[in-house]
């Protein structure tokens, strides 16, 4: 079965540079989430999109922006990178629960993550 | 208040034994889902098991089962017959607002499980 696809898997950038992460959700999933996981930490919610519109916002820095495109893929843009941005970035996708209120269809599936190292 | 609490930062278990990873949650939403994910050292987040707030029976998936005690707001993961490959970080998570379109999804701080040969 198709899973959430993230690219690139690994990325090394210098301070103050810009990085873009891409995410292709599971087909027919209409909700995309972005998470940031620092070393030894639990994933922190950044932002989510439902049907190409921002649905929720977490602890996303102003230097970051994201969008979901007409084909449902999403991109996370990070500018003026700082050393503290080094982390594992996850994209996840799911069906909005309004479509299927119960059952394991509400599961959120994660991609393999994109490792960003800022040097 | 913490939405998801995992009180065991680290656990050891002998290979082939069962182990229980604790998770308690806090919500006033009558409709929610509880999830467990496994994160090996390679980093990917692997979905293990799901329990809905309306489900009458505990969820099971192979060697994984979820001990769901709604009144206590606990959703412990039980891994039977532990294998060396089970060594990983395990996250409990909750999704609120199951009947709405814009859901919030919360993670616990994780439990690092080490399986000893």
Interface residues (C-beta under 8 A of the other chain):
Chain A: X31 X33 X42 X43 X45 X48 X50 X55 X56 X88 X90 X92 X94 X96 X97 X98 X101 X102 X103 X104 X106 X107 X108 X109 X110 X111 X112 X113 X115
Chain B: X31 X33 X35 X37 X43 X44 X45 X46 X47 X50 X52 X54 X91 X93 X95 X97 X98 X99 X100 X101 X102 X103 X104 X105 X107 X108 X109 X110
